[in-house]
Amino acid sequence: MDKGSKVINTAGGTNNADCMVNNADEMIHHPKCVINTAGGVINYVDGVINDVDGVIINVDAIKTAKNMIHSSASLMNDDTSSGKSCFQRRANGHKGKKHICDICHRVYKWKCALVEHYRIHTGEKNFKCDICSKTFSKNCHLTSHYTIHTGEKNFKCDICSKAFARKSNLNAHHRTHTGEKNFKCDVCSKTFSQKSNLNLHYRTHTGEKNFKCDICSKAFARKSYLNAHHRIHTGEKNYKCDVCSETFSQKNHLTIHFRTHTGEKNFKCDICSKTFAQKHHLTIHFRTHTGEKNFKCDVCSKTFAQKHHLTIHYRTHTGEKNFKCDVCSKTFAQRHHLTIHYIIHTGEKNFKCDVCSKTFAQKHHLTIHYRIHTGEKNFKCDVCSKTFAQKSNLKKHHKIHARGNKLLYSRNINQE
């Protein structure tokens, strides 16, 4: 029997250690992989794997492969005693052989990788965490998962000293320093530093939302978004600020909040040099320069620069006021307006002018007040060129022209 036709004897190891592989491309990387994917190196077992390549053609083959795992230890002993290393046999084998999944047609270089891939289709997860009972399809994923429990972070950035539990996370982080973005969207040409981010981005084009809330049925494009959303229902807030003790449901919200204590504003507008604590705020600000308003009301056709503003605007049509004061029961369309309203009951005035020491309940009012000291008047009438410190005063002034035009029009009618 030639090397390509030898069959593994499950009871007593192999006739020849070299028959564990058909060629070098089928060689398994290390002994542990042989134990986990014994089905990937056999030629024929009860007709389940039907050709010399060992390509599995039905789900039962995976069950057969699992049964072979117990006998793989003896195969390993025979393999070691043959005197040839994995790398020696790989070097002597055939090159360029491909292993194709007969379900989704994905191609793999190594047969063990194909066998592992099949678990995606079968849902098989044989590796279980003995701490939290979470299961995984690969042993390497279980090993990575353990670092969550141990807190172990062995991979350290040599630029900023930030540490990571996985080398892949360190590699991805390193691109934030280099600015490298090798993954490009073939629809809109946007580039990304990670392939996973590109895959997630594609869903903005396809509209795909596979993660659905089992409470309110709202769907999301990412599982992380669903998890964050779920905390709205549970009220869970596990992230606490160690300065002011305020709690948050999401870690990124805590990170953003922390900047209110540090004053950190790393995002700078390249037109007017204004800085922001969040990239999202810079993106929104940029629209004040471009005049871009992509969010349109389908009731009155009014357009907005932010989706959030459109959502709030809709309430003027629906009359929806979901935010209620628990002191006087007054309701508001926006949470922000409720927060401002509370100050009426508390008398709190936290915003102080550093020129005259006058205090205000709202930051906006302090900003307007500053213009008294600076003499700044940015709001100009396009009819008579008179300037004002507040937009509200300009609107009042416009009514003078409107009344004048109306009076002039009525006089002309009477003269006719």
C-alpha positions in Angstrom: 0.0 0.0 0.0 1.5 3.4 -1.0 1.7 6.3 1.4 -1.3 8.0 -0.1 -3.7 5.1 0.6 -2.8 4.0 4.1 -5.6 4.1 6.6 -5.3 4.9 10.3 -6.0 2.0 12.6 -8.0 3.6 15.4 -7.4 0.7 17.8 -3.7 0.6 17.7 -2.2 3.7 16.3 -0.9 3.6 12.6 0.8 1.2 10.3 3.4 3.8 9.6 3.8 7.2 11.3 4.2 8.9 7.9 0.7 7.9 6.9 -0.7 10.5 9.2 -0.3 13.0 6.3 -0.8 12.8 2.6 1.7 15.5 1.8 3.6 18.4 3.4 0.7 20.8 3.0 -1.5 18.6 5.2 1.1 18.5 8.0 -0.3 19.8 11.3 1.6 22.7 13.0 2.1 21.1 16.4 1.0 18.0 18.3 -1.8 19.8 20.1 -3.4 20.5 16.8 -3.3 16.8 15.9 -5.3 15.9 19.0 -7.9 18.6 18.4 -8.4 17.8 14.7 -7.6 14.2 14.2 -10.3 14.0 11.5 -8.3 16.3 9.3 -5.4 13.9 8.8 -7.2 10.6 8.0 -7.9 9.3 4.6 -10.9 7.1 5.1 -13.1 6.2 8.1 -16.3 4.2 7.3 -16.8 6.2 4.1 -17.4 9.5 6.0 -14.4 11.2 4.5 -14.5 10.2 0.9 -11.2 11.1 -0.8 -7.5 11.2 -0.3 -7.6 14.9 0.6 -9.8 14.1 3.6 -12.4 16.8 2.8 -15.4 16.3 5.0 -18.6 16.2 2.9 -21.2 15.9 5.7 -21.6 16.9 9.4 -21.3 13.3 10.5 -17.6 13.5 9.6 -17.0 15.9 12.5 -18.5 13.4 14.9 -16.1 10.8 13.5 -13.2 13.2 13.9 -14.2 13.8 17.6 -14.1 10.0 18.2 -10.7 9.9 16.8 -9.3 12.4 19.2 -9.0 9.8 22.0 -6.8 7.6 19.9 -4.7 10.5 18.7 -2.4 10.4 21.7 -1.0 7.0 20.6 -0.6 8.3 17.1 1.5 11.2 18.5 3.8 8.7 20.2 4.4 6.8 17.0 4.9 10.0 15.1 7.6 11.2 17.5 9.4 7.8 17.4 9.6 7.9 13.6 12.5 10.4 14.0 11.0 13.0 11.7 9.8 16.4 12.8 6.6 18.1 11.6 8.8 20.6 9.8 10.9 18.0 8.1 7.8 16.3 6.7 6.3 19.6 5.7 9.4 20.4 3.7 9.3 17.1 1.9 5.6 17.3 0.9 3.7 18.8 -2.0 3.2 22.6 -2.1 0.2 24.6 -3.2 -2.5 22.2 -2.2 -5.8 23.8 -1.2 -8.6 22.6 1.1 -12.0 24.0 0.3 -15.1 24.1 2.5 -17.9 22.4 0.6 -20.5 24.5 2.4 -19.2 28.1 1.9 -16.3 27.4 -0.4 -13.7 29.1 1.7 -10.2 28.0 1.0 -7.5 26.9 3.5 -3.9 25.9 3.1 -4.0 23.5 6.0 -6.4 20.7 6.5 -6.6 21.2 10.3 -7.7 24.8 9.6 -10.5 23.5 7.4 -11.7 21.1 10.1 -11.7 23.9 12.7 -13.6 26.1 10.2 -16.4 23.4 9.9 -17.3 24.2 13.5 -18.6 27.5 12.4 -21.3 25.6 10.4 -22.0 23.0 13.0 -21.9 25.3 16.0 -19.6 22.9 17.8 -17.9 24.4 20.9 -15.9 21.8 22.8 -13.6 24.1 24.8 -15.3 25.3 28.0 -14.0 27.9 30.5 -14.0 26.3 34.0 -14.6 29.7 35.6 -17.6 31.2 33.8 -18.7 28.1 31.6 -18.4 30.1 28.4 -17.6 27.7 25.4 -15.4 28.2 22.4 -14.8 26.4 19.1 -11.0 26.7 19.4 -8.6 26.1 22.3 -6.6 29.2 21.4 -9.8 31.3 21.9 -10.3 29.7 25.3 -6.7 30.5 26.2 -7.2 34.2 25.2 -10.5 34.3 27.1 -8.8 33.2 30.4 -6.9 36.5 30.4 -10.2 38.3 31.2 -10.3 36.4 34.5 -6.6 36.7 35.3 -6.2 40.3 34.1 -2.9 39.2 32.5 -1.6 41.7 29.9 1.8 40.5 28.6 1.9 42.5 25.4 3.1 46.1 25.9 3.3 49.0 23.5 6.9 50.2 23.2 5.7 53.8 22.4 3.1 54.6 25.0 3.5 51.5 27.4 -0.2 50.5 27.1 -0.5 46.8 27.8 -2.8 44.2 26.1 -3.9 40.7 26.7 -3.5 39.7 23.1 -0.7 40.3 20.6 -3.3 41.0 17.8 -4.7 43.8 20.0 -1.2 45.3 20.4 -0.7 45.1 16.6 -4.0 46.9 16.0 -3.1 49.5 18.7 0.3 50.2 17.1 -1.4 51.5 14.0 -2.9 54.3 16.0 0.7 55.6 16.4 1.7 54.9 12.7 -1.5 56.0 11.2 -1.4 52.9 9.0 -4.8 52.0 7.4 -4.4 49.1 5.0 -8.1 48.0 4.7 -10.1 49.9 2.2 -13.8 49.9 1.5 -14.5 49.2 -2.2 -17.8 51.1 -2.0 -16.8 54.5 -0.5 -13.0 54.1 -0.4 -12.8 54.8 3.4 -9.8 53.1 4.9 -9.4 51.3 8.3 -6.6 50.1 10.4 -8.3 46.8 11.2 -10.1 44.3 8.9 -12.8 43.8 11.6 -13.6 47.5 11.4 -13.9 47.3 7.7 -16.3 44.4 7.9 -18.4 46.3 10.4 -18.3 49.4 8.2 -19.7 47.4 5.2 -23.0 47.1 7.1 -23.5 50.8 6.8 -23.8 50.2 3.0 -25.9 46.9 3.3 -28.1 48.1 6.2 -27.5 44.7 7.8 -28.6 44.5 11.4 -28.3 41.0 12.7 -28.3 41.7 16.5 -31.9 42.1 17.9 -32.9 43.1 21.4 -35.2 40.4 22.8 -37.0 43.0 25.0 -37.9 45.8 22.5 -37.0 44.2 19.2 -34.6 47.0 18.2 -31.9 45.7 15.9 -28.2 46.7 15.7 -25.3 46.2 13.3 -22.9 45.2 16.1 -23.2 42.9 19.1 -21.4 45.5 21.2 -24.2 48.0 20.4 -26.8 45.5 21.4 -25.0 44.8 24.7 -24.8 48.5 25.4 -28.4 49.0 24.5 -29.5 46.1 26.8 -28.2 48.1 29.8 -30.9 50.7 29.1 -33.4 48.0 30.1 -31.4 46.6 33.0 -30.2 50.0 34.3 -26.8 48.5 34.8 -23.9 51.0 35.2 -20.7 49.2 35.9 -18.2 51.9 35.0 -17.5 54.4 37.8 -15.5 57.7 37.7 -12.9 57.6 40.4 -13.0 61.4 40.6 -16.7 62.2 41.1 -18.1 58.7 41.4 -20.6 59.2 38.6 -21.4 55.8 37.0 -21.9 54.9 33.3 -23.3 52.0 31.3 -20.5 52.1 28.8 -16.7 52.3 29.2 -16.4 54.8 26.3 -18.9 57.1 28.1 -16.7 57.0 31.2 -13.6 57.8 29.1 -15.3 60.8 27.5 -16.6 62.0 30.9 -13.1 61.8 32.4 -12.0 64.6 30.0 -14.3 67.0 31.8 -12.0 66.6 34.8 -8.7 66.7 32.8 -9.9 69.4 30.3 -8.4 67.3 27.5 -9.4 68.3 24.0 -7.5 66.4 21.4 -9.7 66.9 18.3 -8.9 70.2 16.5 -10.8 71.9 13.7 -8.3 72.6 10.9 -10.4 75.6 9.7 -11.0 77.6 12.9 -8.7 75.8 15.3 -11.5 75.1 17.8 -10.8 72.0 19.9 -13.1 69.3 21.1 -13.1 66.5 23.6 -14.8 64.1 21.3 -14.2 63.3 17.6 -18.0 63.1 17.1 -18.3 66.7 18.3 -15.6 67.8 15.8 -17.4 66.1 13.0 -20.7 67.9 13.9 -18.8 71.2 14.3 -17.3 70.8 10.8 -20.8 71.0 9.3 -21.0 74.7 10.5 -18.3 75.4 8.0 -19.7 73.3 5.2 -23.4 74.0 5.8 -24.1 70.3 5.3 -27.6 69.3 6.5 -28.2 65.7 5.6 -31.1 64.9 7.9 -34.5 65.9 6.6 -37.9 65.9 8.3 -40.4 63.9 6.2 -43.2 65.9 7.6 -42.2 69.5 7.0 -39.0 69.0 4.9 -36.8 71.0 7.4 -33.2 69.8 7.3 -30.7 69.4 10.2 -27.0 68.9 10.5 -27.4 66.2 13.2 -29.7 63.2 13.4 -30.2 63.9 17.1 -31.7 67.3 16.2 -34.0 65.8 13.7 -35.2 63.3 16.3 -35.9 66.1 18.7 -37.6 68.1 16.0 -40.0 65.3 15.3 -41.5 65.8 18.7 -42.8 69.2 17.6 -45.1 67.2 15.2 -46.0 64.4 17.6 -46.2 66.6 20.8 -44.3 63.9 22.6 -42.9 65.0 26.0 -41.3 62.0 27.8 -39.2 63.8 30.4 -41.2 64.7 33.5 -40.1 66.8 36.5 -40.7 64.8 39.7 -41.2 68.0 41.7 -43.8 69.9 39.8 -44.8 67.3 37.1 -44.0 69.6 34.2 -43.0 67.6 31.1 -40.4 68.3 28.4 -39.5 67.1 25.0 -35.8 66.9 25.8 -33.9 65.6 28.8 -31.6 68.6 28.6 -34.5 71.0 29.1 -35.6 69.0 32.1 -32.1 69.2 33.6 -32.2 73.0 33.2 -35.7 73.2 34.6 -34.5 71.4 37.8 -32.3 74.4 38.6 -35.5 76.4 39.2 -36.3 74.2 42.2 -32.7 73.9 43.5 -31.6 77.5 42.9 -28.2 76.1 41.9 -25.9 78.5 39.9 -22.6 76.8 39.1 -21.4 79.0 36.3 -19.5 82.0 37.5 -18.1 85.0 35.5 -14.4 85.4 36.3 -14.7 89.2 35.5 -17.6 90.4 37.7 -18.3 87.2 39.7 -21.9 87.0 38.6 -23.3 83.5 38.7 -25.6 81.7 36.3 -27.6 78.5 36.2 -26.7 77.6 32.7 -23.3 77.7 30.9 -25.1 79.2 27.8 -26.2 82.2 29.9 -22.6 82.8 31.1 -21.4 82.7 27.5 -23.9 85.3 26.5 -23.0 87.4 29.6 -19.3 87.4 28.7 -20.1 89.5 25.6 -21.0 92.4 27.8 -17.4 92.5 28.9 -15.9 91.8 25.4 -18.3 93.9 23.4 -18.7 91.0 21.0 -21.7 91.3 18.7 -21.8 88.4 16.2 -25.4 88.6 15.0 -25.9 91.1 12.2 -29.2 92.3 10.6 -29.1 91.7 6.8 -31.4 94.6 6.3 -29.9 97.5 8.2 -26.5 95.9 9.3 -27.2 96.5 13.0 -25.3 94.0 15.2 -26.4 92.2 18.4 -24.8 90.1 21.1 -27.6 87.6 21.1 -29.4 85.8 18.4 -32.7 86.2 20.2 -32.3 90.0 20.1 -31.6 89.9 16.4 -34.9 87.9 15.9 -36.8 90.6 17.8 -35.2 93.3 15.8 -36.2 91.6 12.5 -39.8 92.1 13.5 -39.3 95.9 13.3 -38.5 95.5 9.6 -41.4 93.0 9.1 -43.9 95.4 10.7 -42.5 98.3 8.6 -42.8 96.4 5.4 -46.4 95.4 6.3 -47.3 99.0 7.0 -45.7 100.2 3.8 -47.5 97.6 1.8 -50.9 98.6 3.3 -50.2 102.3 2.5 -49.5 101.4 -1.1 -52.8 99.5 -1.3 -54.7 102.4 0.1 -53.1 104.9 -2.3 -54.1 102.7 -5.2 
